[in-house]
Amino acid sequence: MDADLRSIQEARDLVVRAAEAQRAFARADQRTVDAIVTAMARAASAEAERLARLAVDETGMGVYEHKILKNKFASDHVLAYILPLQTVGIIREDKARKLKELAVPMGVVAAIIPTTNPTSTAIYKALIAVKARNACVMSPHPRATKCVVETVRVMAEAAVAAGAPPGLVSCVTAPTLDGTLELMRHDLTAIILATGGKDLVRSAYSAGKPAYGVGPGNVPAIIERTARIDKAVADVVDGKTFDAGVLCSSEQSIVCDAPVAAAVRAALVRERAHMCTPDEKRALERAMIPPGGKGINTAVVGKQPQEIARLAGFSIAPDAKLLVVDLKTVGRDELLSREKLSPVLGFYVEDGWERCCQRAIELLTLGGIGHSLVIHSEDERVIDAFFHEKPAFRISVNTNSALGAVGFTTGFAPAMTLGPGTWGGSSTSDNITPLHLINIKRLGGEIHPYHDPLRGGSSPRASGTSTQAAAPPRAARTTAVDVSLAGAEVQRIVDDFLRDFRGARR
């Protein structure tokens, strides 16, 4: 109870301080904002190796070398993408429509940081929040607190040195569930960036604030009969083993076209995959799936395959990269058909791309609909069918999904928060960027004057009370009369005017 109270109070204090800093920062110009964001990114990049070591040591998850790459991606790649974006002042003007659009910051961003990708997610969320002139308060997973607190300290010091107000970027140092809920629900919190499990994302959406939430992925990798088999398998293995499979965009199952199934199995063996026997598969199910069949045993998340095999009660070669299990169905009866967050890969065989497609839909529907999918094929017709018809908003082609979906090997916006759209219960299907963290204020001038049909005659809105405003319409009407009147009619009007004028003088 004392820990919860301390966490709640700390969250309140940090949000109040962040709101004060953000009000001052809201007056910064684009050059100042960009200088601060650049300083933060460079500081994080310079510390990428040390922060990666802190993350691995504290969480016990993932691969040190891969976490370095993720930290560099979140700092260097994200900076390169966001730096040219205009997030201050007039961001669009349409003179023909008399329209101007002004970027306005949202305020305080509550950033929830997962244990699987702690330092890289903290770097990314801080950069996109500050680029949009927001403040950012982070709440890390309790098992990743120290590495996230240190990551935030590095960036916050760099930001202040570059001219940011103190408190613009901060982190809860004693996170609890109650403290995180207080951060999300605080009156001064403007928006929530939530990355984590289903329960956390559900809490974010029920906090009464706008939120971008990202839950699980269950990415199918389709290897169609026209694929370049060796490259396709190498890509899947690279994606599945990257940081020991903790990215939500990592491949979870291969769906293999039947004519190339034998070649794909052979390529997996060459890539040092351990092909599990039926008994080993059952042992993995017992070790990886908690009683009741919900979720994944956290003891296997982000672990190496040898450790997972030992936990399950069997041994594999010391150089094995991953475990592959044959699967027949999708759902409760096939426990490993879900997201596994580890170097364990499902393997399906289906005859024809249409049946591969149907299996992929089943996998996405089970857990990960709207998230990501990858297809390996040289048939543009098949690729186009997957693009148009499959329920995933990031479809990577002939690359690995783990890094393709986040924008490292593809042209997608580089991001660590990937919206699954309304299909997946999110308000966006985008990779989240600073442009998702600004409000847009609009100024519009009249381009279609309104004439009330009940007024009759000339509308005062058309003639106006200003001489300048009224002059163009009168000139237009006079010109029309002069052109349309015959000479005799003009003479009659002049004679009538002179007669009335002389009568008035008498």
C-alpha positions in Angstrom: 0.0 0.0 0.0 2.8 2.4 0.9 4.5 1.7 -2.5 1.3 2.4 -4.3 0.8 5.7 -2.5 4.3 6.8 -3.3 3.9 5.8 -6.9 0.6 7.7 -7.2 2.1 10.8 -5.6 5.2 10.7 -7.8 3.0 10.4 -10.9 1.0 13.4 -9.8 4.1 15.5 -9.1 5.7 14.6 -12.4 2.6 15.4 -14.4 2.2 18.8 -12.7 5.8 19.7 -13.4 5.6 18.4 -17.0 2.5 20.6 -17.6 4.4 23.7 -16.4 7.4 22.8 -18.6 5.1 22.2 -21.6 3.4 25.5 -21.3 6.7 27.2 -21.6 7.9 24.9 -24.3 4.8 25.5 -26.4 6.2 29.0 -27.3 9.4 27.4 -28.8 10.0 27.9 -32.5 10.8 25.1 -35.0 14.5 25.7 -34.9 14.6 25.5 -31.1 12.4 22.3 -31.1 14.6 20.7 -33.6 17.8 21.6 -31.8 16.5 20.0 -28.6 15.2 16.9 -30.3 18.6 16.5 -32.1 20.5 16.8 -28.8 18.2 14.2 -27.2 18.6 11.7 -30.1 22.4 12.1 -30.2 22.8 11.7 -26.5 20.7 8.5 -26.6 22.6 7.2 -29.6 26.0 7.8 -27.9 24.8 5.7 -25.0 23.1 3.0 -27.1 25.5 0.2 -26.0 25.4 1.0 -22.3 21.6 1.3 -22.3 21.3 -2.0 -24.1 23.5 -3.7 -21.5 21.3 -2.2 -18.7 18.2 -3.5 -20.4 19.4 -7.0 -20.9 20.9 -7.2 -17.4 17.7 -5.9 -15.7 15.0 -7.7 -17.7 16.9 -10.9 -18.6 15.3 -10.6 -22.0 16.6 -10.3 -25.5 20.0 -10.1 -27.2 22.5 -7.4 -26.3 23.7 -6.7 -29.8 20.2 -6.5 -31.1 19.2 -4.1 -28.3 22.0 -1.8 -29.4 20.6 -1.8 -32.9 17.1 -1.0 -31.6 18.4 1.9 -29.5 20.2 3.2 -32.6 17.1 2.7 -34.7 15.0 4.6 -32.1 17.5 7.5 -32.0 19.2 7.8 -35.4 16.5 6.5 -37.8 13.6 8.1 -36.0 15.5 11.4 -35.8 16.3 11.3 -39.6 12.6 10.8 -40.3 11.0 13.3 -37.9 13.5 16.1 -38.2 12.2 17.5 -41.5 8.6 17.4 -40.3 7.1 20.8 -39.6 5.4 20.7 -36.2 5.4 24.4 -35.3 3.5 27.3 -36.8 1.5 27.3 -40.1 1.9 23.7 -41.4 -0.4 24.2 -44.4 -2.0 27.1 -46.4 -4.4 26.9 -49.2 -4.9 30.4 -50.6 -7.5 29.4 -53.1 -9.7 28.1 -50.2 -8.7 30.8 -47.8 -7.5 28.1 -45.4 -4.6 28.0 -42.9 -3.6 25.2 -40.5 -1.7 25.8 -37.4 0.1 23.1 -35.4 -0.8 23.1 -31.7 0.8 20.8 -29.1 -1.4 18.4 -27.2 0.2 18.8 -23.8 1.5 16.0 -21.5 2.0 12.6 -23.0 1.7 9.6 -20.7 4.1 7.0 -22.2 3.8 3.5 -20.9 7.0 1.5 -21.5 7.1 -2.3 -21.9 9.7 -4.7 -20.4 10.4 -6.3 -23.8 11.7 -3.2 -25.6 12.3 -0.7 -22.7 15.1 1.6 -23.7 14.4 1.8 -27.4 10.7 2.5 -26.8 11.6 5.2 -24.2 13.9 6.9 -26.7 11.3 6.8 -29.5 8.4 8.1 -27.4 10.4 10.9 -25.9 11.6 12.1 -29.4 8.2 12.1 -31.1 6.5 13.8 -28.1 9.1 16.6 -27.8 9.2 17.1 -31.6 5.4 17.9 -31.3 6.2 20.4 -28.4 4.7 18.1 -25.8 6.0 17.0 -22.5 6.4 13.3 -21.8 6.1 11.4 -18.5 7.0 7.7 -18.7 5.9 4.8 -16.6 8.1 1.8 -17.2 7.3 -1.8 -16.5 8.5 -2.6 -12.9 11.0 -5.1 -14.2 12.5 -2.5 -16.5 12.6 0.5 -14.2 16.3 1.2 -13.8 17.2 1.0 -17.5 14.3 3.3 -18.5 15.0 5.8 -15.7 18.6 6.0 -16.9 17.5 6.3 -20.5 15.2 9.2 -19.6 17.9 10.9 -17.5 20.3 10.8 -20.5 17.7 12.5 -22.8 16.4 14.9 -20.2 19.8 16.3 -19.4 20.6 16.7 -23.1 17.3 18.4 -23.6 17.8 20.9 -20.8 21.4 21.6 -22.0 19.9 22.5 -25.5 17.4 24.9 -24.0 14.4 22.8 -22.9 12.6 23.7 -19.6 13.4 21.2 -16.8 10.7 18.6 -16.3 9.8 18.3 -20.0 10.9 14.7 -20.1 10.6 12.6 -16.9 10.1 9.1 -15.6 8.3 7.5 -12.7 11.0 5.8 -10.6 8.8 3.6 -8.5 6.1 2.3 -10.9 3.1 0.4 -9.7 -0.2 -0.4 -11.4 -1.9 2.3 -9.3 0.7 4.8 -10.1 0.5 4.1 -13.8 -3.3 4.4 -13.7 -2.9 7.8 -11.9 -0.6 8.9 -14.7 -3.0 8.0 -17.4 -6.1 9.4 -15.7 -4.6 12.7 -14.3 -6.5 15.8 -15.3 -3.3 17.3 -16.8 -2.5 14.3 -19.0 -3.5 15.0 -22.6 -2.9 11.7 -24.4 -1.6 8.2 -23.7 0.9 6.2 -25.7 0.5 2.6 -24.4 2.7 -0.3 -25.4 2.2 -3.6 -23.6 -0.1 -6.5 -23.0 -3.9 -6.7 -23.6 -4.8 -5.7 -20.1 -2.6 -2.6 -20.1 -3.8 -1.5 -23.4 -7.4 -2.0 -22.3 -6.7 0.1 -19.2 -5.3 2.9 -21.4 -8.4 3.0 -23.5 -10.6 3.0 -20.5 -8.7 5.8 -18.7 -10.9 8.5 -20.1 -8.2 10.1 -22.3 -7.3 9.9 -26.0 -4.9 7.0 -26.4 -2.8 5.2 -28.9 -2.6 1.6 -27.8 -0.6 -1.3 -29.2 -1.3 -4.8 -28.0 -0.1 -8.2 -29.3 0.8 -9.2 -32.8 0.5 -12.8 -34.3 2.4 -12.2 -37.5 2.1 -14.9 -40.2 4.9 -15.3 -42.7 3.6 -16.7 -46.0 6.1 -18.5 -48.2 4.4 -18.9 -51.6 5.6 -21.3 -54.3 7.3 -18.6 -56.4 9.4 -17.2 -53.4 13.2 -17.3 -53.4 13.3 -20.0 -50.8 16.7 -19.4 -49.2 16.2 -15.7 -48.9 12.6 -16.1 -47.6 13.7 -18.6 -44.9 16.7 -16.5 -43.9 14.4 -13.5 -43.6 12.0 -15.4 -41.4 14.8 -16.7 -39.2 16.3 -13.3 -38.9 13.0 -11.7 -37.9 12.0 -14.5 -35.5 15.4 -14.5 -33.7 15.9 -10.7 -33.6 16.2 -9.8 -30.0 15.0 -13.3 -29.1 11.6 -12.6 -30.7 10.3 -9.9 -28.3 9.1 -7.4 -31.0 5.3 -7.6 -31.5 6.1 -7.4 -35.3 8.2 -10.6 -35.2 7.1 -13.6 -37.3 5.1 -16.1 -35.2 4.3 -18.8 -37.8 5.3 -19.8 -41.3 2.4 -20.6 -43.6 4.1 -22.6 -46.4 2.8 -23.3 -49.8 2.7 -27.1 -50.2 4.9 -27.5 -53.4 7.9 -25.8 -51.6 7.3 -27.3 -48.1 10.2 -29.7 -48.3 12.6 -27.1 -49.6 11.6 -24.7 -46.9 12.1 -27.3 -44.2 15.6 -28.0 -45.6 16.4 -24.3 -45.6 15.3 -24.0 -42.0 17.7 -26.8 -41.0 20.5 -25.0 -42.9 19.6 -21.9 -40.9 20.2 -24.0 -37.7 16.5 -24.3 -36.8 15.7 -27.2 -34.4 12.7 -29.1 -35.9 10.7 -30.3 -32.9 9.3 -33.8 -32.6 5.7 -34.3 -31.5 6.9 -35.1 -28.0 9.0 -32.0 -27.9 6.1 -29.9 -29.1 3.9 -31.2 -26.3 6.7 -30.4 -23.8 7.0 -26.9 -25.1 3.2 -26.4 -24.7 3.4 -27.4 -21.1 6.4 -25.1 -20.4 5.2 -22.1 -22.4 1.5 -21.9 -21.7 0.4 -21.3 -18.1 -2.4 -23.4 -16.7 -5.7 -22.2 -18.1 -4.2 -21.6 -21.5 -4.0 -17.8 -21.3 -0.9 -15.8 -22.3 2.7 -16.9 -22.4 4.9 -18.0 -19.5 7.1 -15.0 -18.8 10.0 -17.3 -18.0 10.4 -18.0 -21.8 9.8 -14.5 -23.1 13.0 -13.2 -24.8 15.0 -16.3 -23.9 17.4 -18.3 -26.1 16.1 -21.5 -27.6 18.5 -23.7 -25.5 17.1 -22.2 -22.3 13.5 -22.7 -23.4 14.2 -26.3 -24.4 15.8 -27.0 -21.0 12.8 -25.5 -19.3 10.6 -27.9 -21.3 12.8 -30.9 -20.4 14.8 -31.6 -23.6 18.1 -30.4 -25.1 19.0 -29.0 -28.5 22.3 -28.2 -30.3 24.3 -25.3 -28.7 24.2 -23.4 -32.0 20.5 -23.8 -32.7 18.9 -20.5 -33.5 15.2 -21.3 -32.9 12.7 -24.0 -32.3 10.1 -24.9 -35.0 6.9 -26.8 -34.2 4.5 -28.3 -36.7 0.9 -26.9 -36.3 -2.3 -28.1 -37.9 -5.1 -25.8 -36.6 -5.5 -22.4 -35.0 -7.0 -21.7 -31.6 -7.3 -23.2 -28.2 -6.6 -26.7 -29.3 -3.3 -25.5 -30.9 -1.6 -23.8 -28.0 1.4 -22.5 -29.9 -0.6 -20.9 -32.7 -0.6 -17.6 -30.7 2.0 -14.9 -30.2 5.0 -16.5 -28.5 7.5 -13.6 -27.8 10.4 -16.0 -28.1 12.4 -17.8 -30.8 9.7 -20.5 -31.2 8.1 -20.6 -34.6 5.0 -22.4 -35.8 5.0 -24.2 -39.2 1.8 -24.7 -41.3 1.6 -26.3 -44.8 -1.3 -25.3 -47.1 -1.8 -26.1 -50.8 -2.1 -22.9 -52.8 -1.8 -19.2 -51.9 -5.6 -19.0 -51.3 -5.5 -21.6 -48.5 -2.3 -19.9 -47.2 -4.3 -16.7 -47.1 -7.1 -18.3 -45.2 -4.7 -19.7 -42.6 -3.1 -16.3 -42.2 -6.5 -14.7 -41.6 -7.2 -17.3 -38.9 -3.9 -16.5 -37.2 -4.4 -12.8 -37.3 -8.0 -13.2 -36.0 -6.7 -15.3 -33.1 -4.6 -12.4 -31.8 -3.1 -9.7 -33.9 -5.8 -8.7 -36.3 -4.9 -5.4 -38.0 -1.2 -5.6 -37.0 1.2 -7.1 -39.5 1.8 -9.8 -42.1 4.7 -10.7 -44.4 4.6 -12.4 -47.7 7.5 -14.0 -49.6 6.5 -14.3 -53.3 7.6 -13.2 -56.8 4.0 -13.2 -58.1 2.7 -9.7 -58.2 -0.8 -10.9 -58.6 -0.6 -12.8 -55.3 1.1 -9.9 -53.5 -1.6 -7.6 -54.7 -4.3 -9.9 -53.5 -2.7 -10.0 -50.0 -2.4 -6.2 -50.0 -6.1 -5.7 -50.9 -7.7 -8.5 -48.9 -5.8 -9.4 -45.8 -6.7 -7.9 -42.4 -3.3 -6.4 -41.6 -2.3 -2.8 -42.0 1.4 -3.5 -42.4 2.1 -6.0 -45.2 5.9 -6.4 -45.7 7.1 -8.1 -48.9 10.2 -10.2 -49.3 11.8 -9.0 -46.1 11.6 -9.9 -42.4 8.6 -8.6 -40.6 10.2 -7.9 -37.3 12.2 -5.0 -38.8 10.0 -4.4 -41.8 6.9 -3.4 -39.9 8.7 -0.9 -37.8 10.2 0.8 -40.8 13.8 -0.4 -40.6 14.0 -2.5 -43.8 11.0 -0.9 -45.5 9.8 2.6 -46.2 7.2 2.6 -43.4 7.5 5.4 -40.9 10.1 4.3 -38.3 8.2 3.7 -35.1 8.0 1.5 -32.0 4.2 2.0 -31.7 2.3 0.3 -34.5 -1.5 1.0 -34.6 -3.7 -2.0 -35.6 -6.6 0.2 -36.6 -10.2 -0.3 -35.7 -9.9 -4.0 -36.5 -7.5 -4.3 -33.6 -9.4 -1.9 -31.3 -7.1 1.1 -32.0 -7.9 4.6 -33.2 -5.2 4.5 -35.9 -3.7 2.0 -38.3 -0.5 4.1 -38.6 3.0 3.8 -37.3 2.9 6.6 -34.7 4.9 9.8 -35.5 5.0 13.3 -34.1 2.1 14.3 -36.4 -0.2 12.0 -34.3 0.7 14.1 -31.3 -0.3 17.6 -32.5 -3.7 19.3 -32.7 -4.5 21.3 -35.8 -6.1 24.6 -35.5 -7.8 26.0 -38.7 -8.5 29.5 -39.9 -11.0 29.8 -42.8 -12.2 32.8 -44.7 -15.5 33.0 -46.6 -15.4 31.5 -50.0 -19.1 30.7 -50.5 -21.2 33.7 -49.3 -24.5 32.7 -47.7 -27.8 34.4 -49.0 -30.8 33.8 -46.7 -33.7 33.0 -49.0 -36.1 34.5 -46.4 -34.6 38.0 -46.6 -35.7 38.8 -50.1 -33.9 41.3 -52.3 -30.2 42.0 -51.8 -28.6 40.3 -48.8 -26.8 42.6 -46.4 -24.1 39.9 -46.3 -23.6 40.4 -50.0 -23.7 44.2 -50.0 -22.2 44.7 -46.6 -21.8 47.9 -44.6 -18.3 48.5 -45.7 -17.7 50.7 -48.8 -14.7 48.5 -49.8 -16.7 45.3 -49.4 -19.7 46.7 -51.3 -17.9 48.3 -54.2 -17.1 45.2 -56.3 -20.7 43.9 -56.3 -22.2 47.4 -57.2 -19.6 47.8 -60.0 -20.5 44.4 -61.4 -24.3 45.2 -61.4 -23.8 48.7 -63.0 -21.8 47.2 -65.8 -24.4 44.7 -66.4 -27.2 47.4 -66.7 -25.2 49.6 -69.0 -24.5 46.8 -71.4 -28.1 45.6 -71.5 -30.1 48.9 -71.9 -30.9 50.3 -75.3 -30.1 53.9 -76.2 -33.7 55.1 -76.1 -34.2 53.6 -72.6 -31.1 55.4 -71.4 -32.4 58.7 -72.7 -35.8 58.2 -71.0 -34.0 57.6 -67.6 -31.9 60.7 -68.0 -35.0 62.9 -69.0 -37.0 61.5 -65.9 -34.0 62.4 -63.6 -33.7 66.0 -65.0 -37.4 66.6 -64.7 -37.5 65.4 -61.1 -34.4 67.4 -60.3 -35.9 70.7 -61.7 -39.2 70.0 -59.8 -37.3 69.6 -56.6 -35.5 73.0 -57.1 -38.8 74.9 -57.7 
